[in-house]
Amino acid sequence: MTKSIIFYLTFLAGLFLADAVIANDSSQEMVLIPAGEFIMGSEEGIGKKDEHPAHKVYLDAYYIDRYEVTGKQFEAYLQANPKQHPTITGWYGRKVRPDMTNRPVFGLTWKRCRNYCVWREKRLPTEAEWERAAKGKESRIYPWGDEPPTPARANFNRCCFIMKGMVLTEAGDLPQGKTPEGVFDLAGNVAEWVHDWYDKNYYKVSPDKNPQGPAKGKYHTIRGGAWNSFSGYLRSSSRYGYNDANDFYGIGCRCARSTSP
């Protein structure tokens, strides 16, 4: 067999493996959100001022993680990146505690969340992508629908201690709270960093196709509410910004991936 044939077969095998990884992501680890329009934000009289005006947005198709990033997944990142350090709590040295293996990792700054997603050959979802996954085309008030939050749908309004992470529910533990498309914990458990800079007035000037957020800002945007959030933060349209250099006890990570380069 000539070297050129061997190279060609190796190249094809690499393509097959890449396709297999993406296929696995779309059916198990990630959920495909098809291209199309949805209404982003809230109508006047509903929600906070930074959610106004409601506006139509078109998004290209993309994948989003089915679950929030877990301790087990972040442990793999630490093993592959020896200069990185564990988060606030939940670790025995650089190994995740057994009781935190399937709970979401928390205490991630925006940059650490972004770097983790890049390591996974993914990226942070844009704010619009996150809201589309939570709201759907039917403009659900909450990720699961219009019914109010309950402990069976979301982990929220828990005061006042993280209990070394044990206040968090494991990935997939609250199926009543998943979206119809199968995305879990978009409301509660840990809030999630998204790609965009936060601007309370951005919706007034946001483009109507694949918005990426402001070009610059002071804080990045956080979505979804956390274990210690009131129910209002769990609404699909709720948005806020925090200092993205801080490692808060209620903030974690979820990644996305474009369907095309």
HELIX and SHEET records of a PDB file:
HELIX    1   1 LYS A    3  ASN A   24  1                                  22    
HELIX    2   2 ASP A   25  GLU A   29  3                                   5    
HELIX    3   3 LYS A   49  GLU A   51  5                                   3    
HELIX    4   4 GLY A   71  ALA A   80  1                                  10    
HELIX    5   5 PRO A   98  MET A  100  5                                   3    
HELIX    6   6 TRP A  110  TRP A  119  1                                  10    
HELIX    7   7 GLU A  127  LYS A  135  1                                   9    
HELIX    8   8 MET A  163  GLY A  165  5                                   3    
HELIX    9   9 PRO A  175  GLY A  177  5                                   3    
HELIX   10  10 TYR A  202  LYS A  204  5                                   3    
HELIX   11  11 SER A  231  LEU A  234  5                                   4    
SHEET    1   A 3 MET A  30  ILE A  33  0                                        
SHEET    2   A 3 TYR A  62  ASP A  65 -1                                        
SHEET    3   A 3 ALA A 256  SER A 258 -1                                        
SHEET    1   B 2 GLY A  36  MET A  40  0                                        
SHEET    2   B 2 HIS A  55  LEU A  59 -1                                        
SHEET    1   C 2 TRP A  91  TYR A  92  0                                        
SHEET    2   C 2 LYS A  95  VAL A  96 -1                                        
SHEET    1   D 4 TYR A 240  TYR A 242  0                                        
SHEET    2   D 4 HIS A 220  ARG A 223 -1                                        
SHEET    3   D 4 ALA A 191  TRP A 197 -1                                        
SHEET    4   D 4 ILE A 251  GLY A 252  1                                        
END                                                                             
